[in-house]
Amino acid sequence: MKSGFIQNGYFLLFTFVTGLFYFCFYMVALSFSLSLAFTVIGIPLVTRVLRTTTTFIQFERRQTKLYTDITTAPYESKVPTGASVWAQSKLELTDRRNWRAVFWLMRKFLIGLVSLVCAVVIYVVPLVCLLAPLLYRYIKMNFIFMEVDTFIDSLLIMGVGVVLAAISLRLVDGLVQKIGGYTRSMIRALNR
């Protein structure tokens, strides 16, 4: 099923927001909890932070399916043992899968930055070009090396906007599929 043009824009912006959230959350939470590791509460805090990876990956699966219709394998969550808090903490801390999940989720911030730039280029630039005949009188417009200060120039820029909009319609589906494929790759790598 092909996603709509507007829905793809939502997905690109959503990718940026979630990537920024994961990056900030893990930077702050891990820095804080690891700095308290010498106290009694530090290690359980790190364990709690690492347990969030399962929730966030499941959330990524659902959002990717909703926006891109890409189905991914289920993420196999860890079953908590009946061991003591310290034994469970040791298992969580030594599980390389947790740390790889944190890495994959934090790396989504870079993908989010790329998706934000692409969303601006794909959605905003063609729109501004299409509105050039209405805007050139009120704001100073430059397109590449051309100053738009006459109506004829603005019509030329509007024509460029039509071409860019047509290209954007074709480009955005492929881009969203590539970004949605990141979730599939993440889950595949973590399930190994």
Secondary structure as UniProt FT lines:
FT   HELIX           5..35
FT   TURN            36..38
FT   TURN            40..41
FT   HELIX           42..68
FT   HELIX           85..94
FT   HELIX           96..119
FT   HELIX           120..124
FT   HELIX           125..130
FT   HELIX           132..135
FT   TURN            136..138
FT   STRAND          141..143
FT   TURN            144..145
FT   STRAND          146..148
FT   HELIX           151..190
//
